[in-house]
Amino acid sequence: MARTAPAHESIAHNPLDEPLDIVRHHKTVYNGIVSMYKGSERLTKDLAMGEKILIVEDEPTLSETLAYNLQKQGYEVSISPDGWDAIKKAREQSPDLIILDIMLPGIDGLEVCKIIRRESNVPILMLTARADEIDKIVGLEVGADDYMTKPFSLREFLARVRALLRRARLMQQPSGSTQSSGSDEEKFVLGDLVVDPARHSAFIKGQEIYLKPKEFDLLLYFVKHKGIALSRDKILQQVWGWDYAGGTRTVDVHVRGLREKIEDDPRHPVRLVTVRGVGYRFEG
């Protein structure tokens, strides 16, 4: 005859399956477990309320699957089947995030990304069926914030979406709402280069230079660590966050773009130099 497990054994294995009166004397522990299992999902849905996502994908099955699961998370979702419609919707709807496939009819995703990036800093997650590194690098260079190679898991996809939107929300916080962007933080003056954290802007010889959000974050990180050799892994962790799933080539791509804007001769940099075998060092 099978033995019925005592109540205390069941609680130890799966407390969420037991009646509340059994664990009433362990109320603090029970509430902590409930929060661990349910709090993350509830918080995600609360933050997602009102956030708009544009999916640009010509494969109906994939676009509808992604849209359904994003809507379950609380996001407002619209779908574009081609590049021109995507540009039109991006201008009309001002989405908080764009999921952009590279292979599209009419105009491909890379061209769409370049056009949108000239008009907006909206986060762009690029999808590609090609696993070649060069495709990913080109995507990042034209302005994408992240990329995923098909096929991908839904869990990873949703994690990337949350990470991009979380970073975008932090960027939009008013000055003074966080220590790192407080209005009392002083400007950094390094010769003819001025970096203003409060305004989230940078100037060379008195002229403001256009920096994508992640380029500014990278520049500010380098400026705050002037003269220190920083590894690519360290930069990726500190600027992109521990939950970023991309590789260190992302750092190289953004450094290259940053040099184009702050160096007199990007091919022979003197401000942002390469430390062979380590990573990069900002000289000022």
GIWODA-V235795 format. One record per residue. OMEGA is omega in whole degrees, -180 to 180 (999 if undefined). Layout:
BEGIN
OMEGA ; OMEGA
END
This chain:
BEGIN
-178 ; 179 ; 176 ; -177 ; 175 ; -177 ; -176 ; 178 ; 179 ; 179 ; -178 ; -176 ; -177 ; -175 ; -177 ; 180 ; -175 ; 176 ; -176 ; -176 ; 179 ; -176 ; -178 ; -180 ; 175 ; -172 ; -178 ; 179 ; -179 ; -180 ; 178 ; 180 ; 178 ; 179 ; -179 ; -176 ; -171 ; -174 ; -178 ; -180 ; -179 ; 179 ; 179 ; -179 ; 178 ; -179 ; -176 ; -176 ; 177 ; 179 ; -174 ; 179 ; 177 ; 176 ; 179 ; -173 ; -177 ; 177 ; -173 ; -177 ; -179 ; -177 ; -180 ; 178 ; 179 ; -179 ; -179 ; -177 ; 175 ; 178 ; 176 ; 179 ; 177 ; -179 ; 170 ; -172 ; 171 ; -174 ; 173 ; -178 ; -179 ; -173 ; -178 ; 177 ; 179 ; 179 ; 179 ; -179 ; 179 ; 179 ; -177 ; -171 ; -176 ; -178 ; 177 ; 179 ; 176 ; 173 ; -168 ; 175 ; 180 ; -176 ; -179 ; 175 ; 177 ; 179 ; -173 ; -175 ; 179 ; 178 ; 177 ; -180 ; -179 ; -179 ; -179 ; -177 ; 177 ; -175 ; -172 ; 175 ; -179 ; 177 ; -180 ; 174 ; -175 ; 178 ; 179 ; 176 ; -179 ; -175 ; -179 ; -179 ; -177 ; 178 ; 180 ; -180 ; 178 ; 178 ; 178 ; -177 ; 180 ; 172 ; 178 ; 180 ; -179 ; 180 ; 174 ; 179 ; 177 ; -6 ; 180 ; 180 ; 179 ; -179 ; 179 ; 179 ; -179 ; 178 ; 178 ; 179 ; -180 ; -179 ; -180 ; -180 ; 178 ; 179 ; 179 ; 178 ; 179 ; 179 ; -175 ; 180 ; 180 ; 179 ; 180 ; -179 ; 175 ; -178 ; -174 ; -178 ; -177 ; -178 ; 180 ; -179 ; -175 ; 173 ; 174 ; -179 ; -178 ; -175 ; -180 ; 177 ; 178 ; 178 ; -176 ; -179 ; -178 ; 180 ; -178 ; -176 ; 179 ; -176 ; 172 ; -178 ; 177 ; -179 ; 179 ; 178 ; -179 ; 177 ; 172 ; -176 ; -178 ; 175 ; 179 ; 178 ; -179 ; 179 ; -179 ; 178 ; 178 ; -178 ; -179 ; -180 ; -179 ; 177 ; -178 ; 176 ; -175 ; 179 ; 178 ; 179 ; 179 ; 179 ; -179 ; -179 ; -175 ; -176 ; -178 ; 179 ; -177 ; -176 ; 179 ; -173 ; -180 ; -178 ; -176 ; 175 ; 175 ; 178 ; -179 ; -180 ; -178 ; 175 ; 179 ; 178 ; 179 ; 178 ; 179 ; -174 ; -176 ; -179 ; 174 ; 177 ; -176 ; 180 ; 178 ; -174 ; 176 ; 178 ; -175 ; -170 ; 177 ; 174 ; -173 ; 179 ; -178 ; -176 ; -176 ; 175 ; 179 ; -177 ; 178 ; 999
END
